[in-house]
Amino acid sequence: MLETKRLILRQWEDADYPHFARMCADPEVMRYFPSVLNESESHQLADRIRALIDQNGWGFWAVELKSSGEFIGFVGLNTLDGESGVPNAPLLEIGWRTASQYWHKGYATEAAEQAIRYAFFVLGVDDVYSFTAKINIPSQMVMKRLGMVNTRLDFNHPKLPEGHELQCHCLYKIDKQAIMTGRPLGVII
């Protein structure tokens, strides 16, 4: 479990599943994903995420508000192997998905900062990456607030068909050296 001023990042609980299913069925939340998920698909995804946390001790943690205990989404880390089709893989990615009523409050950035610290100072990695569809400006803004920089290594996501509006992706990166030399997380460069 990780904590920030306002949030707890933790293992998933059964009670999170209905909230996650509503979130994954919301077209606004899923705007930059190929499709919304039905309840069964959402539960299967949560099961996979939960199993990876059990296996590794970290992953895409469930995020809850300290003030109310509400589940608001997930933020965390995931490994991509060299066969993923993502430039610079194998790599450690940071990702997030939050329910729309919690947007524009800084929660994704706050939780992601803590996850990046975990990656650098607990897992001992040197670089953390994030990627999204080039048209997903809101996620790119979070990446910039985290101090991540665009690698300019744009790529076509291998799981999306040719010509799909979300196919072209951008890749952002933050390195431990930047943090160690004084550029704090959350500073736009």
N, C-alpha and C positions, 0 to 999 in steps of 0.2 A: 504494500500500500504506500502511496505517495500522497503528500499533502501540500497545498498551497494556502495562501491567505483565505481564499473563499471556497476551495474545492478539495475533494478527496478523489484520488485515482485508485481504483481497487479492482479486485476480482469480481466478475459478474455474479449476480444472484438471480435466482428464479424470478423474483419479483421485477427484475429489469426487463424481462422478455416482452411483456405486453406494451410497455412504453417504447421499446426499441422497434417493435413491429409497427406501431402507429407512426413512428418517425420514418421508417423505411418505406411506408406506404404513402408518405406525403410527397406529392410531385415537386413542391418547392425545395424540400431537403434533397431530393434525388435528382434535381435539375441537371447536374453535371455527371450523372451516372447513366449507364445505358437504359435502365428502366427502374421503376419502383419494384419493391419486393412484396410478395404476398406474405401472409403470416408464417406459413411453413418455411419459405425461403429465408425469412428474417430469423426464425428460430434456429435454422441450420447454420446460418452465418454466426449467430451468437454462440452456438455450441462449438464451432471451430475456433472462434476467438478465445473462448473460455478454456478449451483444451490446450491451446498454445500457451496460455498463461500458466496453466498447471504444469506443462512440460518445461517451459523456460524460466518461469518465475517473473516474467514480464511479457508485455504485448500491447494490444489495443485495450487498455484498461477502461472499465466503466467509470464514468465521471458523475459524481453527485455533488450537489450543493451542500456545504457544511451547515448552512442556516436552516435548511428544511429537510435534508436527506433525499431530495428529489433526484432521480436519474435524469441527466440532461443529454447523454450521448456517450461517445467514446473518444479517447485521445491516447495515442501511444506509438509503439514501435513495432516494426515488422521487418524480417529479413527477406531479401529477394536474391535468388540464386543467379548464377551467371547465365542461365538459359532463359531468364525472364523477358528478355527483349528490351530491357531498360538500360540506357547507357551507364557505364561505370559499374554495373553489377558484376559480382555480388556486392550488395550494399545493405545498409540499414536505413530504412525509411521511417519517417514520422508521418502520421496521418491523423485525421480527425473527422468526426461527423457529429453534429449536434442538432437537436430539435430547433426548429425555426423560432420558437418563442424565446430562446436563449441567445439568439444572435445579437450582435452589436453591443455586447456587454463585456467583451474582452475575455470570456471564459476559454475559448479555444486557444488563444495566445497564452494565457496564464498556465493552462494545463500543459501545453506543448513546451513551454519554457522548462517546466519541471521534468518532462520526459527527456528533453535534450540534455539536461544536466545529468540525468540518470544514465543516458547513453555514454556520455563523456567520462563521468567520474565513477560510475559503478561498473558499467560494461567495458569501459576502457577503449572505446572506438575513437578514431580520429576524425571521422566525417559522418554527418547525418544528412540524408537527402529527403526531398519531398517532390512529388510530381503531381500534375493535374492537367486537365484539358486546357489548352491555351486560351479558350474562351472563358475559363473559370477565374475571372478577375478577383472575386472575393477571397478565394483560397490563396491566390498569389499575394494578396495584400497581407494575409496572415503570415505567409512565408517571409515577406519583407519586414514585417513588424518583429519577427523572430531574429532578424539579422541575417537571414539566408540570402544568398545571391543567385541570380539566374546563371546557370552554367552555359547557356546558349546551345546546349546539346538537345535540341528539339528532336522528338521521335514520334513515330506512329505507334500507338498502343497496339501490341500484337493480338489482343483479345477483341479488338473492334474491327468490323469489316471496312474494307476500302471505301472511302468517301463518306464515312459516318461523321457527323458534325463534331463529335468528341474525339475523333481519332488522333488528331495532332496534339501532342503533349509537350509541356516544358518541364525541365528538371532544375530544381533549386538545391543548393547545398550550403551547409554551415560546417566549419571545421573547428576542431578543438583549439588549434593554434590561435585562431582569431579571438577566442574567448580568453585564452591564456595570456595574450598580449594586450589585454585591456579593453577589447570591444565587448561590452556587456550584452547579454541577450536582451532583445526588445528594442535595440537601437537600429533605426533605419540607416543604411549606409548608401 
